[in-house]
């Protein structure tokens, strides 16, 4: 009886995984998926099923814990795409691309918790702007990903709603925060790409720790509608991907004006038609790149990261870039020490919770302090970020804290960055995204250091990306950060792509391979051998 059940089990597994031999899910790109579908090699259902199988097989058992919930409707959406393919219907640019979405993006069909148990049953009435754009382009939201509670922590990804996420390259280490679930899930090929958000670090930092490309765009070029806020005039949402090309494909879909986000008035008419047009392996030739030494050779920088950065500079030179060194930003230390932010989380959450309508689980985020619905780790964050009046916009406070782009201190900082770039005739600035490797989970707070993402882009509103620049200590990823002028995303994509193609640093985490061996074992068992 037992043997019969075992044979049946492996027979089911062999059916489930048989298509894995026909398609390599690990490191697959959007183009790979489209080629497989157009050739008839795979169906969209098989593609989506394969990624779901990877999540079910790896995420919980390894304790990676990147995924909060799988979309039960993903397969029916895949079936609908297969029908449209058969009919020859025109499909969106991301058709059948399985996308991982951070748990602070509104999804009408999946809970959106922001990492808080207080919102565990929060089903928003509609999708976030970017989620809708992805679905309109026929991408499939395959799952939601874990995040740091309320996006407070750049150090680690731990929520009261779903627990702690590990780093896919070393399960004893952090993926950084707060988009660690998207980062580890994308690195482990649980989806073809993912969506994160970045208030200070949370796209670029986790991308660096997981060997991904991540982009924080110019303030105003992309919408934050339907994304649970942290600091409303610093929050940015956007893609995280294993390749620059895939990120550009997603960015094409999600960037642009949104009447529901007034900040995007700033970016009206500024987005390029197609960011993939700028992806050229030779794009680095003649580009003038400034090295911001004060974010490289720091007192606590890990020598292994510094060595990678020095090699990155040599690689940029070899690809034709002109290195400007030394390069410094005027009054940089003064700007770093300035308090150029408002404590506005409570107000921004008040606006967000109102958008949920009468079914909102709470009306004021500070209700969680009274109910105890938070993890001990974020008590201090709630007290700090939750300070301030509930329903008064920062502009209207006494004294006012002016919103970007009308904040005097932030404008001076931005002016000094851009003027320094102009004076040195520099097109982009580079520095390590982190000057230290990922900390251990056990010492995530104590060993938090080297986070360079917090310093320039969030305060100035300028765009920045992180791109893999290699590994330290065998398997710990490190990222190169590239910062540009307003609305220079085309240049950032071009420089990052050229660096990527000339170095090819990205490699998958060893702990999350294809599931082919299981398939072969299942077939052998079924045949009685």
VEXDREN-2710 file (C-alpha; in Angstrom, 1 decimal):
% VEXDREN-2710
k/r/px/py/pz
1/UNK/0.0/0.0/0.0
2/UNK/2.8/2.4/1.0
3/UNK/4.7/1.6/-2.1
4/UNK/1.7/2.3/-4.3
5/UNK/1.1/5.7/-2.7
6/UNK/4.8/6.5/-3.2
7/UNK/4.6/5.6/-6.8
8/UNK/1.5/7.7/-7.2
9/UNK/3.1/10.6/-5.5
10/UNK/6.1/10.6/-7.8
11/UNK/3.8/10.1/-10.8
12/UNK/2.0/13.3/-9.9
13/UNK/5.3/15.1/-9.4
14/UNK/6.6/13.8/-12.7
15/UNK/3.5/15.3/-14.5
16/UNK/3.8/18.6/-12.5
17/UNK/7.5/19.0/-13.3
18/UNK/7.9/17.3/-16.6
19/UNK/7.8/20.6/-18.5
20/UNK/10.8/21.9/-16.5
21/UNK/13.1/20.0/-18.9
22/UNK/11.7/22.1/-21.8
23/UNK/12.3/25.5/-20.1
24/UNK/15.0/26.8/-17.8
25/UNK/13.3/28.9/-15.1
26/UNK/16.5/29.9/-13.3
27/UNK/17.6/33.3/-14.6
28/UNK/15.0/33.2/-17.4
29/UNK/14.2/36.7/-18.9
30/UNK/11.0/38.1/-20.3
31/UNK/12.4/37.5/-23.8
32/UNK/13.1/33.9/-22.9
33/UNK/9.4/33.5/-21.8
34/UNK/8.1/35.2/-25.0
35/UNK/10.4/33.1/-27.2
36/UNK/9.1/29.9/-25.6
37/UNK/5.5/30.9/-26.0
38/UNK/5.8/32.1/-29.6
39/UNK/7.6/28.9/-30.6
40/UNK/5.0/26.7/-29.0
41/UNK/7.6/25.1/-26.7
42/UNK/5.6/26.2/-23.6
43/UNK/2.2/27.4/-22.7
44/UNK/1.6/30.4/-20.4
45/UNK/0.0/28.0/-17.9
46/UNK/3.2/25.9/-17.9
47/UNK/5.3/29.0/-17.4
48/UNK/3.3/30.3/-14.5
49/UNK/2.9/26.8/-13.0
50/UNK/6.6/26.4/-13.1
51/UNK/7.3/29.5/-11.1
52/UNK/4.5/28.6/-8.6
53/UNK/6.2/25.1/-8.2
54/UNK/9.5/26.8/-7.4
55/UNK/7.8/28.9/-4.7
56/UNK/6.1/25.9/-3.2
57/UNK/9.2/23.8/-3.4
58/UNK/11.8/26.2/-2.1
59/UNK/10.4/29.2/-0.2
60/UNK/9.0/27.6/3.0
61/UNK/11.4/24.6/3.3
62/UNK/14.5/26.7/3.0
63/UNK/13.1/29.3/5.3
64/UNK/13.8/32.0/2.7
65/UNK/10.3/33.3/3.4
66/UNK/10.3/35.7/0.5
67/UNK/6.6/35.1/-0.5
68/UNK/3.6/36.2/1.5
69/UNK/0.8/34.8/-0.7
70/UNK/0.5/33.2/-4.1
71/UNK/-2.1/34.6/-6.5
72/UNK/-4.7/31.9/-6.8
73/UNK/-6.0/33.6/-10.0
74/UNK/-2.6/33.5/-11.7
75/UNK/-3.3/30.2/-13.6
76/UNK/-6.7/31.4/-14.9
77/UNK/-5.0/34.5/-16.2
78/UNK/-2.4/32.3/-17.8
79/UNK/-5.1/30.3/-19.5
80/UNK/-6.7/33.4/-20.8
81/UNK/-3.4/34.5/-22.4
82/UNK/-3.0/31.0/-23.9
83/UNK/-6.4/31.4/-25.6
84/UNK/-5.5/34.8/-26.9
85/UNK/-2.2/33.5/-28.3
86/UNK/-4.1/30.7/-30.1
87/UNK/-6.4/33.3/-31.6
88/UNK/-3.5/35.5/-32.7
89/UNK/-4.8/38.4/-30.6
90/UNK/-2.5/41.3/-29.9
91/UNK/-1.0/41.1/-26.4
92/UNK/0.7/43.6/-24.1
93/UNK/4.4/44.0/-24.0
94/UNK/4.8/41.9/-20.8
95/UNK/2.4/39.1/-21.7
96/UNK/2.7/36.1/-19.4
97/UNK/5.6/37.7/-17.4
98/UNK/5.2/36.4/-13.8
99/UNK/5.9/39.4/-11.5
100/UNK/6.5/39.5/-7.8
101/UNK/4.9/42.5/-6.1
102/UNK/5.9/43.9/-2.7
103/UNK/3.3/43.8/0.0
104/UNK/2.8/47.5/0.1
105/UNK/1.3/47.7/-3.4
106/UNK/-2.5/47.6/-3.5
107/UNK/-3.8/44.5/-5.2
108/UNK/-7.6/44.2/-5.3
109/UNK/-7.4/40.4/-5.3
110/UNK/-4.6/39.8/-2.7
111/UNK/-4.1/41.2/0.8
112/UNK/-1.9/44.3/1.2
113/UNK/-0.4/44.4/4.7
114/UNK/2.6/46.8/4.5
115/UNK/4.3/44.2/6.7
116/UNK/1.8/44.8/9.5
117/UNK/-0.5/42.3/11.1
118/UNK/-3.0/45.1/11.6
119/UNK/-3.6/45.0/7.8
120/UNK/-3.5/41.2/7.4
121/UNK/-7.0/41.2/6.0
122/UNK/-6.7/44.4/4.0
123/UNK/-8.1/43.8/0.5
124/UNK/-7.9/47.2/-1.3
125/UNK/-10.8/48.2/-3.5
126/UNK/-8.5/48.5/-6.6
127/UNK/-5.0/48.1/-7.8
128/UNK/-2.1/50.5/-7.3
129/UNK/-1.3/52.5/-10.5
130/UNK/1.8/50.4/-11.3
131/UNK/0.0/47.1/-10.7
132/UNK/-2.8/48.1/-13.0
133/UNK/-0.3/49.1/-15.7
134/UNK/1.5/45.8/-15.3
135/UNK/-1.8/43.9/-15.7
136/UNK/-2.8/46.1/-18.6
137/UNK/0.4/45.0/-20.3
138/UNK/-0.7/41.3/-19.7
139/UNK/1.9/40.7/-17.0
140/UNK/0.7/38.3/-14.2
141/UNK/1.0/39.1/-10.6
142/UNK/2.1/35.7/-9.4
143/UNK/2.7/36.5/-5.7
144/UNK/3.2/39.2/-3.1
145/UNK/6.5/39.5/-1.3
146/UNK/7.5/40.1/2.3
147/UNK/8.8/43.4/3.5
148/UNK/10.0/45.2/6.6
149/UNK/7.1/46.2/8.8
150/UNK/5.8/49.6/7.6
151/UNK/9.0/49.8/5.5
152/UNK/10.8/51.2/8.5
153/UNK/14.0/49.1/8.3
154/UNK/16.7/49.3/5.7
155/UNK/18.6/46.7/7.7
156/UNK/16.4/43.7/7.4
157/UNK/13.1/42.4/6.1
158/UNK/10.9/41.4/9.1
159/UNK/7.2/41.9/9.3
160/UNK/4.6/41.2/12.0
161/UNK/2.3/39.8/9.2
162/UNK/4.6/37.2/7.7
163/UNK/7.9/36.9/9.6
164/UNK/11.6/37.2/8.5
165/UNK/13.1/37.0/5.0
166/UNK/16.6/35.6/4.4
167/UNK/19.1/36.3/1.8
168/UNK/18.9/33.8/-1.1
169/UNK/22.7/33.7/-1.4
170/UNK/23.3/33.0/2.2
171/UNK/20.2/32.0/4.3
172/UNK/22.0/33.2/7.5
173/UNK/22.2/36.8/6.2
174/UNK/19.8/39.7/5.6
175/UNK/18.5/40.7/2.2
176/UNK/18.5/44.3/3.5
177/UNK/15.1/46.1/3.7
178/UNK/12.5/47.0/3.2
179/UNK/12.0/45.2/-0.2
180/UNK/13.9/42.1/0.8
181/UNK/11.1/39.7/-0.2
182/UNK/11.1/41.0/-3.7
183/UNK/14.9/40.9/-3.8
184/UNK/15.3/37.4/-2.6
185/UNK/12.3/36.1/-4.5
186/UNK/13.6/37.6/-7.8
187/UNK/17.1/36.3/-7.1
188/UNK/15.8/32.8/-6.5
189/UNK/13.8/32.9/-9.8
190/UNK/10.3/32.8/-8.1
191/UNK/9.2/35.2/-10.8
192/UNK/10.8/36.8/-13.8
193/UNK/11.2/40.2/-12.1
194/UNK/9.7/42.1/-9.1
195/UNK/8.4/45.4/-7.8
196/UNK/9.8/47.2/-4.8
197/UNK/9.6/50.7/-3.2
198/UNK/12.4/53.0/-2.1
199/UNK/12.1/55.8/0.5
200/UNK/15.8/55.8/1.4
201/UNK/17.4/52.5/0.4
202/UNK/14.7/49.9/-0.2
203/UNK/15.1/49.2/-3.9
204/UNK/18.8/49.8/-4.4
205/UNK/19.9/48.3/-1.1
206/UNK/18.2/44.9/-1.4
207/UNK/19.1/44.9/-5.1
208/UNK/22.8/45.2/-4.1
209/UNK/22.5/42.4/-1.5
210/UNK/20.9/40.1/-4.1
211/UNK/22.9/40.8/-7.3
212/UNK/20.0/42.6/-9.0
213/UNK/19.4/45.7/-11.0
214/UNK/17.2/48.1/-9.2
215/UNK/16.1/51.7/-10.1
216/UNK/15.0/54.6/-7.9
217/UNK/13.7/57.0/-10.6
218/UNK/13.5/60.8/-10.6
219/UNK/11.0/62.2/-8.1
220/UNK/7.9/62.8/-10.2
221/UNK/8.5/60.4/-13.1
222/UNK/6.7/57.5/-11.5
223/UNK/3.4/57.2/-9.5
224/UNK/3.1/56.0/-5.9
225/UNK/-0.7/55.8/-6.1
226/UNK/-1.9/52.7/-4.1
227/UNK/1.5/52.1/-2.5
228/UNK/1.5/52.2/1.3
229/UNK/3.6/55.3/2.2
230/UNK/6.4/56.0/4.6
231/UNK/7.5/59.5/3.7
232/UNK/5.3/60.8/1.0
233/UNK/7.7/63.2/-0.7
234/UNK/10.6/60.7/-0.7
235/UNK/8.8/57.4/-1.6
236/UNK/9.5/55.9/-5.0
237/UNK/8.1/52.6/-6.5
238/UNK/9.8/50.7/-9.3
239/UNK/11.2/47.5/-10.7
240/UNK/13.9/45.1/-9.5
241/UNK/15.2/42.6/-12.0
242/UNK/18.0/40.1/-12.8
243/UNK/18.8/42.0/-16.0
244/UNK/18.9/45.7/-17.0
245/UNK/16.8/44.8/-20.1
246/UNK/14.0/43.3/-18.1
247/UNK/14.0/46.3/-15.7
248/UNK/13.8/48.6/-18.7
249/UNK/10.8/46.6/-20.1
250/UNK/9.0/47.0/-16.8
251/UNK/9.9/50.7/-16.5
252/UNK/8.4/51.3/-19.9
253/UNK/5.1/50.1/-18.6
254/UNK/5.0/51.6/-15.1
255/UNK/6.6/55.1/-15.6
256/UNK/4.6/58.1/-16.5
257/UNK/2.0/60.6/-15.4
258/UNK/-0.8/59.6/-13.0
259/UNK/-3.5/62.2/-12.1
260/UNK/-4.0/60.4/-8.8
261/UNK/-0.4/61.3/-7.8
262/UNK/0.1/65.0/-7.9
263/UNK/3.9/64.6/-7.7
264/UNK/3.9/63.2/-11.3
265/UNK/3.0/66.7/-12.5
266/UNK/6.7/67.3/-12.1
267/UNK/7.5/64.6/-14.6
268/UNK/4.9/65.4/-17.3
269/UNK/6.4/65.0/-20.7
270/UNK/9.8/63.9/-19.3
271/UNK/9.7/60.1/-19.8
272/UNK/11.3/58.6/-22.8
273/UNK/9.1/56.5/-25.2
274/UNK/11.1/53.3/-24.9
275/UNK/14.0/52.9/-22.5
276/UNK/15.2/49.7/-24.2
277/UNK/16.3/51.9/-27.1
278/UNK/19.2/53.1/-25.0
279/UNK/20.5/49.6/-24.2
280/UNK/23.9/49.5/-26.0
281/UNK/26.9/47.4/-25.0
282/UNK/29.1/50.3/-26.2
283/UNK/27.3/53.0/-24.3
284/UNK/30.1/53.6/-21.9
285/UNK/32.5/54.8/-24.6
286/UNK/33.3/58.5/-23.9
287/UNK/31.0/58.7/-20.8
288/UNK/32.5/60.9/-18.1
289/UNK/32.0/59.2/-14.7
290/UNK/32.8/60.8/-11.4
291/UNK/34.0/58.8/-8.4
292/UNK/32.5/60.1/-5.2
293/UNK/35.5/59.0/-2.9
294/UNK/33.8/60.1/0.3
295/UNK/31.3/57.2/-0.2
296/UNK/34.0/54.7/-1.2
297/UNK/37.0/54.9/1.0
298/UNK/35.2/55.2/4.4
299/UNK/36.6/54.3/7.8
300/UNK/34.3/51.2/8.1
301/UNK/34.4/50.1/4.5
302/UNK/35.0/46.4/4.1
303/UNK/38.3/45.9/2.1
304/UNK/36.6/43.3/-0.1
305/UNK/33.9/45.7/-1.2
306/UNK/36.6/48.4/-1.8
307/UNK/38.6/46.0/-4.0
308/UNK/35.4/45.2/-6.1
309/UNK/34.8/48.9/-6.6
310/UNK/38.4/49.5/-7.7
311/UNK/38.0/46.7/-10.2
312/UNK/34.7/48.2/-11.3
313/UNK/36.4/51.4/-12.1
314/UNK/39.0/49.5/-14.2
315/UNK/36.2/47.7/-16.0
316/UNK/34.5/51.0/-16.8
317/UNK/37.7/52.3/-18.2
318/UNK/38.2/49.2/-20.3
319/UNK/34.7/49.7/-21.7
320/UNK/35.6/53.3/-22.8
321/UNK/34.5/55.4/-19.9
322/UNK/36.5/58.5/-18.8
323/UNK/37.0/58.5/-15.1
324/UNK/36.9/61.8/-13.2
325/UNK/38.8/61.3/-10.0
326/UNK/38.8/63.1/-7.6
327/UNK/35.2/64.3/-7.7
328/UNK/33.4/65.8/-4.8
329/UNK/30.0/67.5/-4.1
330/UNK/30.1/71.0/-2.8
331/UNK/29.2/71.3/0.9
332/UNK/28.6/67.5/0.9
333/UNK/29.3/66.9/4.6
334/UNK/26.9/69.8/5.6
335/UNK/24.1/68.3/3.4
336/UNK/24.7/64.9/4.9
337/UNK/24.2/66.2/8.4
338/UNK/21.2/68.4/7.6
339/UNK/17.8/67.3/8.8
340/UNK/15.9/67.7/5.5
341/UNK/12.9/65.4/6.1
342/UNK/9.5/65.7/7.7
343/UNK/7.9/63.4/10.1
344/UNK/4.8/62.8/8.0
345/UNK/4.1/59.0/8.2
346/UNK/1.0/59.4/10.3
347/UNK/-0.5/62.0/7.9
348/UNK/0.5/60.0/4.7
349/UNK/-1.0/56.9/6.2
350/UNK/-4.2/58.8/7.1
351/UNK/-4.6/59.7/3.4
352/UNK/-3.8/56.1/2.3
353/UNK/-6.3/54.6/4.8
354/UNK/-9.0/56.9/3.6
355/UNK/-8.4/55.6/0.1
356/UNK/-9.5/52.1/1.3
357/UNK/-13.0/53.4/2.0
358/UNK/-15.3/52.3/4.8
359/UNK/-13.7/48.8/5.0
360/UNK/-10.3/50.1/6.0
361/UNK/-9.1/47.9/9.0
362/UNK/-7.9/51.0/10.8
363/UNK/-8.4/54.8/10.4
364/UNK/-5.1/56.0/12.1
365/UNK/-1.9/54.1/11.9
366/UNK/-1.1/54.9/15.5
367/UNK/-4.1/52.7/16.5
368/UNK/-1.6/49.9/16.3
369/UNK/0.3/51.3/19.3
370/UNK/-2.9/50.9/21.4
371/UNK/-3.9/47.5/20.1
372/UNK/-0.3/46.1/20.3
373/UNK/-0.5/44.9/16.7
374/UNK/3.1/45.4/15.9
375/UNK/6.4/43.6/16.4
376/UNK/8.7/44.9/19.2
377/UNK/11.3/45.8/16.6
378/UNK/9.2/48.7/15.2
379/UNK/8.0/50.3/18.4
380/UNK/10.7/53.0/18.2
381/UNK/9.9/53.5/14.5
382/UNK/6.2/54.0/15.2
383/UNK/7.0/56.6/17.9
384/UNK/9.4/58.4/15.6
385/UNK/7.6/58.2/12.3
386/UNK/4.2/58.5/13.8
387/UNK/4.9/61.8/15.5
388/UNK/2.8/64.7/14.3
389/UNK/-0.8/65.6/13.6
390/UNK/-3.1/63.2/11.9
391/UNK/-4.8/65.3/9.3
392/UNK/-2.6/68.3/8.7
393/UNK/-0.4/68.4/5.6
394/UNK/3.2/69.2/6.5
395/UNK/3.0/72.4/4.4
396/UNK/0.3/73.7/6.7
397/UNK/2.0/72.9/10.0
398/UNK/3.4/75.5/12.4
399/UNK/6.2/75.8/11.5
400/UNK/5.7/74.4/8.0
401/UNK/7.8/71.5/6.7
402/UNK/7.6/72.2/3.0
403/UNK/7.0/69.3/0.6
404/UNK/9.4/68.5/-2.2
405/UNK/10.2/70.2/-4.5
406/UNK/9.7/73.3/-2.3
407/UNK/11.9/72.3/0.5
408/UNK/14.7/74.8/0.8
409/UNK/17.4/72.5/2.2
410/UNK/16.7/69.7/-0.3
411/UNK/16.8/72.2/-3.2
412/UNK/20.2/73.5/-2.1
413/UNK/21.5/69.9/-1.8
414/UNK/20.3/69.1/-5.3
415/UNK/21.8/72.4/-6.7
416/UNK/25.2/71.5/-5.2
417/UNK/25.1/68.0/-6.6
418/UNK/24.2/69.1/-10.1
419/UNK/26.5/72.1/-10.1
420/UNK/29.4/69.9/-9.1
421/UNK/28.6/67.5/-11.9
422/UNK/28.4/70.5/-14.3
423/UNK/31.7/71.9/-13.1
424/UNK/33.5/68.6/-13.6
425/UNK/31.6/67.9/-16.8
426/UNK/30.4/64.6/-15.3
427/UNK/27.5/62.6/-16.6
428/UNK/27.0/60.2/-13.7
429/UNK/28.5/59.6/-10.3
430/UNK/29.4/56.2/-8.9
431/UNK/30.0/54.6/-5.5
432/UNK/29.2/51.3/-3.8
433/UNK/25.6/50.8/-2.9
434/UNK/26.9/49.3/0.4
435/UNK/30.5/49.4/1.6
436/UNK/29.9/46.3/3.6
437/UNK/28.6/42.8/2.8
438/UNK/25.1/41.6/4.0
439/UNK/24.9/41.4/7.8
440/UNK/23.9/38.2/9.5
441/UNK/20.3/37.8/10.5
442/UNK/21.3/37.5/14.1
443/UNK/23.2/40.8/14.1
444/UNK/21.1/42.7/11.5
445/UNK/20.9/45.8/13.7
446/UNK/24.3/45.8/15.3
447/UNK/26.2/45.2/12.1
448/UNK/24.2/47.7/10.0
449/UNK/26.8/49.9/8.3
450/UNK/27.9/51.1/4.9
451/UNK/24.4/51.9/3.5
452/UNK/25.2/54.6/0.9
453/UNK/21.7/54.7/-0.7
454/UNK/20.2/56.9/2.0
455/UNK/22.4/59.9/1.4
456/UNK/21.9/61.6/-2.0
457/UNK/19.0/60.4/-4.1
458/UNK/16.2/60.5/-1.5
459/UNK/17.0/64.0/-0.4
460/UNK/17.6/65.5/-3.8
461/UNK/15.0/63.6/-5.8
462/UNK/17.7/62.6/-8.3
463/UNK/17.6/59.1/-10.0
464/UNK/20.0/56.3/-9.1
465/UNK/20.4/52.6/-9.9
466/UNK/22.3/49.7/-8.4
467/UNK/23.9/47.1/-10.6
468/UNK/25.8/43.9/-9.6
469/UNK/29.6/44.5/-9.4
470/UNK/30.6/41.0/-8.1
471/UNK/30.7/38.9/-5.0
472/UNK/32.7/39.0/-1.8
473/UNK/33.7/36.1/0.4
474/UNK/32.6/33.6/-2.2
475/UNK/28.9/34.3/-2.6
476/UNK/27.9/37.6/-1.0
477/UNK/26.7/40.1/-3.7
478/UNK/27.8/43.7/-3.9
479/UNK/26.3/46.5/-6.0
480/UNK/27.6/49.5/-7.9
481/UNK/25.4/52.6/-7.5
482/UNK/25.1/55.1/-10.4
483/UNK/23.5/58.5/-9.9
484/UNK/22.4/61.0/-12.5
485/UNK/20.7/64.3/-13.2
486/UNK/16.9/64.7/-13.2
487/UNK/15.1/62.5/-15.8
488/UNK/18.3/60.9/-17.0
489/UNK/16.9/57.4/-16.6
490/UNK/17.8/56.7/-20.3
491/UNK/21.4/57.4/-19.5
492/UNK/21.4/55.4/-16.3
493/UNK/19.9/52.4/-18.2
494/UNK/22.5/52.8/-20.9
495/UNK/25.5/53.0/-18.5
496/UNK/24.2/50.1/-16.4
497/UNK/23.5/47.9/-19.4
498/UNK/26.9/48.5/-20.9
499/UNK/28.6/47.8/-17.6
500/UNK/26.4/44.7/-17.1
501/UNK/27.2/43.3/-20.6
502/UNK/30.9/44.0/-20.3
503/UNK/31.3/42.3/-16.9
504/UNK/28.4/39.8/-16.5
505/UNK/28.7/39.6/-12.8
506/UNK/25.2/38.3/-12.1
507/UNK/25.0/34.6/-11.1
508/UNK/22.1/32.7/-9.5
509/UNK/22.2/31.6/-5.8
510/UNK/23.3/28.0/-5.6
511/UNK/20.6/27.0/-3.2
512/UNK/17.8/27.5/-5.7
513/UNK/18.6/25.5/-8.9
514/UNK/16.2/24.0/-11.5
515/UNK/14.0/21.2/-10.2
516/UNK/15.1/18.9/-13.0
517/UNK/16.7/16.3/-10.7
518/UNK/13.5/15.7/-8.9
519/UNK/11.8/15.3/-12.3
520/UNK/14.2/12.6/-13.3
521/UNK/13.9/10.8/-10.0
522/UNK/10.2/10.9/-10.3
523/UNK/10.3/9.3/-13.7
524/UNK/12.7/6.6/-12.6
525/UNK/10.5/5.7/-9.6
526/UNK/7.3/5.6/-11.8
527/UNK/9.0/3.1/-14.1
528/UNK/9.8/0.9/-11.1
529/UNK/13.6/1.1/-11.3
END
